Amino acid sequence: EILDYEAELKGYKRIYTPKIKVLHHQNVATNQVYTNLVEKTLFSNKCNFESTSYFLKLMKENEGV
């Protein structure tokens, strides 16, 4: 969402094509580091909080742009 937001602000064009496939392996690296579910959940929540906080700050800085 942050990338799309910044592209929109800068007037960049985005295209969609079903020919491109993105392979995303959910939590593979995280699962290798965190075997404890509580620690993994805390880590994931911390990352989500930081990302959301950055996005909110970015949107606030660009109000009225």
Buried (B, 14 or more C-beta within 10 A) or exposed (E): EEEEEEEEEEEEEEEEEEEEEEEEEEEEEEEEEBEEEEEBEEBEEEEEEEEEEEEEEEEEEEEEE
